[in-house]
Amino acid sequence: MTPPKPPIQEQQDFSMDYQHVHWSFFVGIGILIGFILGLLVANAEQNPLTEFFNGINPEAIAPETMGILFTIVVLDRLNAWRQRDARKNALIQQMGSRSNDFVLEAIRLLNIEGWLSDRSVRNVRFKQVNYEGAEFSGAIFQNISFTYCDFSKQTWMHTKFLMETSFWGCKFSSFIIMYSDFSTVRIFPHPQIKLDTFQNMYMKTVDFSQAHFGAITFENTVLDEVNFENAYFGGVVFRKCTILGCNFANIHGSTSNLTIMFEDCNLRGCNFSNPENPNINIQIKGKVISPLSITDDHQSAFTLGETSDFTQFTNPNHIDFTVT
């Protein structure tokens, strides 16, 4: 029997509710009302309090009164700001909950307040969090570490990751990323568990320039105009992927280890020009459709699998040669 899900914590709305108004606000109102009534009573005829108030000089006490009121208002605003900041930090911490319900509720409230898009989410570490179903479109993350997190079944648009945000052993499946900035991110697999890190995905106009990729796998994924310029690849495998118009210019890798393997992929219109590291180790395995824009000075960077034939990229008479 499946245990019941824990109830979602109700988050109090920070609207103008009396229970959230600081006591100093009422003190200030009381002082103001008392001052006004005092002036009225002082001018009243045949009043036993007249002599008392006649001894008070309004011009003398007005500056002190205004100073007190100003101080109370400032302190009240500071208190409200502290409460709001504490609520924001609590929601950000709730993003790391092990309960998917709590996580989704925190993200929903952060989106409502605009805290996901104003760089409030920064310098945080999240581990073993299930983000399935979360809405991160328009979010900006700065210096975040995601470890063993699940990002399945999501759509991200105009999402930005700043200051080397890292993904360690995270799962991306049935995932759509469009018009987003992943430049400088670091994506590495679990050191012991093999995961298809990017599986059944669609990427459109995503910037991975200067990103670092460990030995991860893109499988059954469509990459359309994705920018990998100046990215570092450490054993990345593209398997059964459609890779259209992507930019692999000036990519980096190791001369002793595999840089990239393309296995049964369509690489129509991709750019591999001007590599700063001409000895990168790119392998082609299986049937790779369409010619590559590979210049003579770095054809040596490509090695072939058993079923591959490099002439399919250079000889127009080859049966698999296709004009882009």
GIMOHU-V742138 format. One record per pair of residues at least 24 apart in sequence whose C-alpha atoms are under 10 Angstrom apart, sorted by sequence separation. I is the first residue (numbers start at 0). J is the second residue. D is the distance in whole Angstrom. If there is no record, write none. Layout:
# GIMOHU-V742138
<<I & J & D> <I & J & D>>
This chain:
# GIMOHU-V742138
<<90 & 114 & 10> <91 & 115 & 9> <106 & 130 & 10> <110 & 134 & 8> <113 & 137 & 10> <114 & 138 & 8> <115 & 139 & 6> <116 & 140 & 8> <135 & 159 & 10> <140 & 164 & 7> <141 & 165 & 10> <145 & 169 & 7> <146 & 170 & 10> <150 & 174 & 8> <151 & 175 & 9> <155 & 179 & 7> <156 & 180 & 9> <160 & 184 & 7> <168 & 192 & 8> <170 & 194 & 7> <171 & 195 & 8> <172 & 196 & 7> <173 & 197 & 9> <174 & 198 & 8> <175 & 199 & 9> <176 & 200 & 8> <177 & 201 & 8> <178 & 202 & 8> <179 & 203 & 8> <180 & 204 & 9> <181 & 205 & 7> <182 & 206 & 6> <183 & 207 & 7> <184 & 208 & 9> <185 & 209 & 9> <186 & 210 & 8> <187 & 211 & 8> <188 & 212 & 9> <189 & 213 & 10> <190 & 214 & 10> <207 & 231 & 10> <233 & 257 & 7> <234 & 258 & 5> <235 & 259 & 5> <236 & 260 & 5> <237 & 261 & 5> <238 & 262 & 5> <239 & 263 & 5> <240 & 264 & 5> <241 & 265 & 5> <242 & 266 & 5> <243 & 267 & 5> <244 & 268 & 4> <245 & 269 & 5> <246 & 270 & 5> <247 & 271 & 5> <248 & 272 & 5> <249 & 273 & 6> <250 & 274 & 6> <251 & 275 & 7> <252 & 276 & 7> <254 & 278 & 6> <255 & 279 & 9> <256 & 280 & 7> <257 & 281 & 7> <258 & 282 & 8> <259 & 283 & 9> <260 & 284 & 7> <261 & 285 & 8> <262 & 286 & 7> <263 & 287 & 5> <264 & 288 & 6> <265 & 289 & 6> <266 & 290 & 7> <267 & 291 & 7> <268 & 292 & 7> <269 & 293 & 9> <270 & 294 & 10> <272 & 296 & 9> <273 & 297 & 8> <276 & 300 & 9> <283 & 307 & 7> <284 & 308 & 9> <287 & 311 & 9> <288 & 312 & 9> <290 & 314 & 9> <87 & 112 & 9> <110 & 135 & 8> <113 & 138 & 9> <114 & 139 & 9> <115 & 140 & 8> <159 & 184 & 10> <168 & 193 & 9> <169 & 194 & 8> <170 & 195 & 7> <171 & 196 & 5> <172 & 197 & 6> <173 & 198 & 7> <174 & 199 & 7> <175 & 200 & 6> <176 & 201 & 6> <177 & 202 & 6> <178 & 203 & 6> <179 & 204 & 7> <180 & 205 & 6> <181 & 206 & 5> <182 & 207 & 4> <183 & 208 & 7> <184 & 209 & 8> <185 & 210 & 6> <186 & 211 & 6> <187 & 212 & 6> <188 & 213 & 6> <189 & 214 & 9> <232 & 257 & 8> <233 & 258 & 5> <234 & 259 & 5> <235 & 260 & 6> <236 & 261 & 6> <237 & 262 & 6> <238 & 263 & 6> <239 & 264 & 5> <240 & 265 & 6> <241 & 266 & 7> <242 & 267 & 7> <243 & 268 & 6> <244 & 269 & 5> <245 & 270 & 6> <246 & 271 & 7> <247 & 272 & 7> <248 & 273 & 6> <249 & 274 & 4> <250 & 275 & 7> <251 & 276 & 6> <252 & 277 & 10> <253 & 278 & 8> <254 & 279 & 5> <255 & 280 & 8> <256 & 281 & 10> <257 & 282 & 8> <261 & 286 & 9> <262 & 287 & 7> <263 & 288 & 8> <264 & 289 & 9> <265 & 290 & 9> <266 & 291 & 7> <267 & 292 & 9> <272 & 297 & 8> <282 & 307 & 10> <283 & 308 & 9> <286 & 311 & 10> <287 & 312 & 9> <290 & 315 & 9> <34 & 60 & 10> <88 & 114 & 10> <94 & 120 & 10> <102 & 128 & 8> <103 & 129 & 9> <107 & 133 & 8> <110 & 136 & 9> <168 & 194 & 7> <169 & 195 & 9> <170 & 196 & 5> <171 & 197 & 5> <172 & 198 & 5> <173 & 199 & 5> <174 & 200 & 5> <175 & 201 & 5> <176 & 202 & 5> <177 & 203 & 5> <178 & 204 & 5> <179 & 205 & 5> <180 & 206 & 5> <181 & 207 & 5> <182 & 208 & 5> <183 & 209 & 5> <184 & 210 & 5> <185 & 211 & 5> <186 & 212 & 5> <187 & 213 & 4> <188 & 214 & 6> <189 & 215 & 9> <232 & 258 & 5> <233 & 259 & 7> <234 & 260 & 7> <235 & 261 & 9> <236 & 262 & 7> <237 & 263 & 8> <238 & 264 & 6> <239 & 265 & 8> <240 & 266 & 8> <241 & 267 & 8> <242 & 268 & 8> <243 & 269 & 6> <244 & 270 & 7> <245 & 271 & 9> <246 & 272 & 9> <247 & 273 & 9> <248 & 274 & 6> <249 & 275 & 5> <250 & 276 & 7> <251 & 277 & 9> <252 & 278 & 8> <253 & 279 & 6> <254 & 280 & 6> <261 & 287 & 7> <265 & 291 & 10> <266 & 292 & 10> <271 & 297 & 9> <274 & 300 & 10> <283 & 309 & 9> <34 & 61 & 9> <87 & 114 & 8> <102 & 129 & 8> <103 & 130 & 7> <106 & 133 & 7> <107 & 134 & 8> <110 & 137 & 9> <168 & 195 & 10> <169 & 196 & 7> <170 & 197 & 7> <171 & 198 & 6> <172 & 199 & 6> <173 & 200 & 5> <174 & 201 & 6> <175 & 202 & 6> <176 & 203 & 6> <177 & 204 & 6> <178 & 205 & 5> <179 & 206 & 6> <180 & 207 & 7> <181 & 208 & 8> <182 & 209 & 6> <183 & 210 & 4> <184 & 211 & 6> <185 & 212 & 6> <186 & 213 & 6> <187 & 214 & 7> <188 & 215 & 6> <231 & 258 & 8> <232 & 259 & 7> <237 & 264 & 7> <238 & 265 & 10> <242 & 269 & 7> <243 & 270 & 10> <247 & 274 & 9> <248 & 275 & 9> <249 & 276 & 7> <250 & 277 & 9> <251 & 278 & 9> <252 & 279 & 5> <253 & 280 & 7> <254 & 281 & 10> <91 & 119 & 9> <92 & 120 & 10> <95 & 123 & 9> <102 & 130 & 7> <103 & 131 & 9> <105 & 133 & 10> <106 & 134 & 7> <107 & 135 & 9> <110 & 138 & 8> <168 & 196 & 8> <169 & 197 & 9> <170 & 198 & 8> <171 & 199 & 9> <172 & 200 & 6> <173 & 201 & 8> <174 & 202 & 8> <175 & 203 & 8> <176 & 204 & 8> <177 & 205 & 6> <178 & 206 & 8> <179 & 207 & 9> <180 & 208 & 9> <181 & 209 & 9> <182 & 210 & 5> <183 & 211 & 7> <184 & 212 & 8> <185 & 213 & 8> <186 & 214 & 9> <187 & 215 & 7> <188 & 216 & 9> <231 & 259 & 10> <249 & 277 & 9> <251 & 279 & 7> <252 & 280 & 7> <91 & 120 & 7> <95 & 124 & 8> <96 & 125 & 9> <97 & 126 & 9> <99 & 128 & 8> <100 & 129 & 9> <102 & 131 & 9> <103 & 132 & 7> <104 & 133 & 9> <106 & 135 & 8> <109 & 138 & 10> <167 & 196 & 10> <171 & 200 & 8> <172 & 201 & 10> <176 & 205 & 7> <177 & 206 & 10> <181 & 210 & 7> <182 & 211 & 9> <186 & 215 & 8> <250 & 279 & 8> <251 & 280 & 10> <252 & 281 & 9> <290 & 319 & 9> <291 & 320 & 10> <34 & 64 & 8> <90 & 120 & 10> <91 & 121 & 9> <95 & 125 & 5> <96 & 126 & 9> <97 & 127 & 7> <98 & 128 & 8> <99 & 129 & 6> <100 & 130 & 9> <102 & 132 & 10> <103 & 133 & 6> <289 & 319 & 7> <290 & 320 & 6> <291 & 321 & 10> <88 & 119 & 9> <92 & 123 & 8> <94 & 125 & 8> <95 & 126 & 7> <96 & 127 & 9> <97 & 128 & 6> <98 & 129 & 7> <99 & 130 & 7> <100 & 131 & 10> <102 & 133 & 8> <103 & 134 & 8> <288 & 319 & 7> <289 & 320 & 6> <290 & 321 & 6> <291 & 322 & 10> <87 & 119 & 8> <88 & 120 & 9> <91 & 123 & 9> <92 & 124 & 9> <93 & 125 & 10> <95 & 127 & 8> <96 & 128 & 6> <97 & 129 & 7> <98 & 130 & 9> <99 & 131 & 7> <100 & 132 & 10> <287 & 319 & 8> <288 & 320 & 8> <289 & 321 & 5> <290 & 322 & 7> <291 & 323 & 9> <31 & 64 & 8> <87 & 120 & 9> <92 & 125 & 9> <95 & 128 & 6> <96 & 129 & 8> <97 & 130 & 10> <99 & 132 & 9> <100 & 133 & 10> <286 & 319 & 8> <287 & 320 & 10> <288 & 321 & 7> <289 & 322 & 7> <290 & 323 & 7> <30 & 64 & 8> <31 & 65 & 9> <94 & 128 & 8> <95 & 129 & 9> <96 & 130 & 10> <99 & 133 & 9> <289 & 323 & 7> <94 & 129 & 10> <95 & 130 & 9> <31 & 67 & 10> <94 & 130 & 9> <27 & 64 & 10> <30 & 67 & 9> <31 & 68 & 8> <30 & 68 & 8> <208 & 246 & 9> <121 & 160 & 10> <207 & 246 & 10> <208 & 247 & 9> <27 & 67 & 8> <28 & 68 & 9> <121 & 161 & 9> <122 & 162 & 10> <124 & 164 & 10> <129 & 169 & 10> <131 & 171 & 10> <136 & 176 & 9> <144 & 184 & 10> <197 & 237 & 10> <198 & 238 & 10> <200 & 240 & 10> <201 & 241 & 10> <202 & 242 & 10> <203 & 243 & 10> <204 & 244 & 10> <205 & 245 & 10> <206 & 246 & 10> <208 & 248 & 10> <209 & 249 & 10> <210 & 250 & 10> <211 & 251 & 9> <212 & 252 & 10> <27 & 68 & 6> <118 & 159 & 10> <121 & 162 & 10> <123 & 164 & 10> <124 & 165 & 10> <125 & 166 & 10> <126 & 167 & 9> <127 & 168 & 10> <128 & 169 & 10> <129 & 170 & 10> <131 & 172 & 10> <136 & 177 & 9> <137 & 178 & 10> <138 & 179 & 10> <139 & 180 & 9> <143 & 184 & 10> <144 & 185 & 9> <145 & 186 & 10> <146 & 187 & 10> <147 & 188 & 9> <195 & 236 & 10> <199 & 240 & 9> <204 & 245 & 9> <208 & 249 & 10> <209 & 250 & 9> <211 & 252 & 10> <260 & 301 & 9> <26 & 68 & 9> <27 & 69 & 9> <116 & 158 & 9> <118 & 160 & 10> <122 & 164 & 9> <127 & 169 & 9> <136 & 178 & 10> <137 & 179 & 9> <142 & 184 & 9> <146 & 188 & 10> <147 & 189 & 7> <198 & 240 & 10> <203 & 245 & 10> <208 & 250 & 9> <209 & 251 & 9> <228 & 270 & 9> <258 & 300 & 9> <259 & 301 & 9> <260 & 302 & 9> <261 & 303 & 10> <262 & 304 & 9> <27 & 70 & 9> <28 & 71 & 10> <115 & 158 & 10> <116 & 159 & 9> <118 & 161 & 9> <121 & 164 & 9> <126 & 169 & 10> <131 & 174 & 10> <136 & 179 & 9> <146 & 189 & 9> <214 & 257 & 9> <216 & 259 & 10> <221 & 264 & 10> <226 & 269 & 10> <227 & 270 & 10> <228 & 271 & 9> <258 & 301 & 10> <260 & 303 & 9> <261 & 304 & 10> <24 & 68 & 9> <27 & 71 & 6> <182 & 226 & 9> <214 & 258 & 9> <215 & 259 & 10> <216 & 260 & 9> <217 & 261 & 10> <218 & 262 & 10> <220 & 264 & 10> <221 & 265 & 10> <222 & 266 & 10> <224 & 268 & 9> <225 & 269 & 10> <226 & 270 & 10> <227 & 271 & 10> <228 & 272 & 10> <260 & 304 & 9> <263 & 307 & 10> <23 & 68 & 10> <26 & 71 & 8> <27 & 72 & 8> <165 & 210 & 10> <175 & 220 & 10> <181 & 226 & 10> <182 & 227 & 9> <213 & 258 & 9> <214 & 259 & 9> <219 & 264 & 9> <224 & 269 & 9> <229 & 274 & 9> <236 & 281 & 10> <257 & 302 & 10> <262 & 307 & 10> <25 & 71 & 10> <150 & 196 & 10> <151 & 197 & 10> <154 & 200 & 10> <163 & 209 & 10> <164 & 210 & 10> <165 & 211 & 9> <166 & 212 & 10> <167 & 213 & 10> <171 & 217 & 10> <172 & 218 & 10> <173 & 219 & 10> <174 & 220 & 9> <175 & 221 & 10> <176 & 222 & 10> <177 & 223 & 9> <179 & 225 & 10> <180 & 226 & 10> <181 & 227 & 10> <182 & 228 & 10> <183 & 229 & 10> <184 & 230 & 10> <185 & 231 & 9> <187 & 233 & 9> <212 & 258 & 10> <218 & 264 & 10> <223 & 269 & 10> <228 & 274 & 10> <229 & 275 & 9> <234 & 280 & 9> <235 & 281 & 10> <236 & 282 & 9> <237 & 283 & 10> <238 & 284 & 9> <239 & 285 & 10> <241 & 287 & 10> <254 & 300 & 9> <23 & 70 & 10> <24 & 71 & 7> <149 & 196 & 10> <151 & 198 & 9> <152 & 199 & 10> <153 & 200 & 10> <154 & 201 & 9> <155 & 202 & 10> <156 & 203 & 10> <158 & 205 & 10> <159 & 206 & 10> <163 & 210 & 8> <168 & 215 & 9> <173 & 220 & 9> <178 & 225 & 9> <182 & 229 & 10> <183 & 230 & 8> <232 & 279 & 9> <233 & 280 & 10> <234 & 281 & 9> <238 & 285 & 10> <239 & 286 & 10> <240 & 287 & 10> <241 & 288 & 9> <23 & 71 & 6> <24 & 72 & 7> <27 & 75 & 10> <151 & 199 & 10> <152 & 200 & 9> <157 & 205 & 9> <163 & 211 & 9> <172 & 220 & 10> <177 & 225 & 10> <182 & 230 & 9> <183 & 231 & 10> <187 & 235 & 10> <232 & 280 & 10> <239 & 287 & 9> <22 & 71 & 10> <23 & 72 & 8> <151 & 200 & 10> <156 & 205 & 10> <232 & 281 & 10> <21 & 71 & 10> <24 & 74 & 9> <95 & 145 & 10> <23 & 74 & 8> <24 & 75 & 7> <23 & 75 & 7> <24 & 76 & 10> <21 & 74 & 9> <22 & 75 & 9> <95 & 148 & 10> <21 & 75 & 6> <267 & 321 & 9> <268 & 322 & 9> <269 & 323 & 10> <20 & 75 & 8> <21 & 76 & 9> <23 & 78 & 10> <267 & 322 & 9> <268 & 323 & 6> <267 & 323 & 6> <21 & 78 & 8> <266 & 323 & 10> <20 & 78 & 9> <21 & 79 & 8> <20 & 79 & 8> <19 & 79 & 9> <19 & 82 & 9> <13 & 79 & 9> <13 & 82 & 9> <13 & 83 & 8> <13 & 86 & 9> <11 & 86 & 9> <10 & 86 & 9> <10 & 90 & 9> <7 & 98 & 10> <7 & 99 & 10> <8 & 100 & 9> <9 & 101 & 10> <5 & 98 & 8> <7 & 100 & 6> <8 & 101 & 7> <4 & 98 & 9> <6 & 100 & 8> <7 & 101 & 6> <10 & 104 & 9> <4 & 99 & 10> <5 & 100 & 8> <6 & 101 & 9> <7 & 102 & 10> <9 & 104 & 9> <10 & 105 & 9> <4 & 100 & 8> <5 & 101 & 9> <7 & 103 & 10> <8 & 104 & 8> <12 & 108 & 10> <7 & 104 & 7> <8 & 105 & 10> <7 & 105 & 10> <10 & 108 & 8>>
